[in-house]
Amino acid sequence: MPQSIRESAFTVIIRVSLPAWLPPEAVVSALHAHEPLIGANPYTVSYERRDFRPEEVAGDTLFHRDGPELSAFVVRDRIPIIPGAGSWASKGIEIPCVFQSFTRGVRCRADSQGVKVRSSYEVRLRGEVWGGALARPGEGNYELVEIASIECGSIIRPFVRRSFSSAHQEILQRVVDEVARNGWFKRLGGPRFTRRWQHREVVSHV
């Protein structure tokens, strides 16, 4: 296979601080709903649930038995080809996605036109995950972290890496901002959830 089209895999880590007052479980709950994460993408035009086919993920090591059944969506994005040029210089794409919630967040696989992304979105203690730039450092003890494994052709790898890192840093920040704005904290029981999460952290590290 020519070098220009050979498949190339790489990892991207993105971290966004949670405000000190925002319970980590509120962000986890939003991730479990899936839609807040999908809707945070500024390029997403629409999305809808679709039937999940087990053969889609046969042998895929991203998904584990520590979560519920998988759910599937089709996401429609409009990607700018020439930034700032308007809708005429953009391209519409459909992206089949598969999600699985787990204790700390959600896993997602997305396949689109030669680019395969396997991501884990997790709420972690600050410093628990190394690597990646930390957007808008804050004073809280928790971060929303995305650990993404990306497969694509070698020739487009530099572009994919740059555009993915920039776009997904914005997505993670939007998720945190949306949770903070829309009262997930209050709906989940306020400070009681903070205490329960802290207790679970102590137990999990014993």
Stockholm file with secondary structure:
# STOCKHOLM 1.0

chainA/1-206         MPQSIRESAFTVIIRVSLPAWLPPEAVVSALHAHEPLIGANPYTVSYERRDFRPEEVAGDTLFHRDGPELSAFVVRDRIPIIPGAGSWASKGIEIPCVFQSFTRGVRCRADSQGVKVRSSYEVRLRGEVWGGALARPGEGNYELVEIASIECGSIIRPFVRRSFSSAHQEILQRVVDEVARNGWFKRLGGPRFTRRWQHREVVSHV
#=GR chainA/1-206 SS CCGGGCEEEEEEEEEEECCTTSCHHHHHHHHHHSHHHHHTCTTEEEEEEECCCGGGGTTCTTCCTTSCCCEEEEEEEEEESSTTSCGGGEEEEEEEEEEEEETTEEEEEEEETTEEEEEEEEEEETTSSCCSCEESCCSCSEEEEEEEEEEEEGGGHHHHHHHHHHHHHHHHHHHHHHHHHTTHHHHTTTHHHHHHHHHHHHHHTC
#=GC SS_cons         CCGGGCEEEEEEEEEEECCTTSCHHHHHHHHHHSHHHHHTCTTEEEEEEECCCGGGGTTCTTCCTTSCCCEEEEEEEEEESSTTSCGGGEEEEEEEEEEEEETTEEEEEEEETTEEEEEEEEEEETTSSCCSCEESCCSCSEEEEEEEEEEEEGGGHHHHHHHHHHHHHHHHHHHHHHHHHTTHHHHTTTHHHHHHHHHHHHHHTC
//
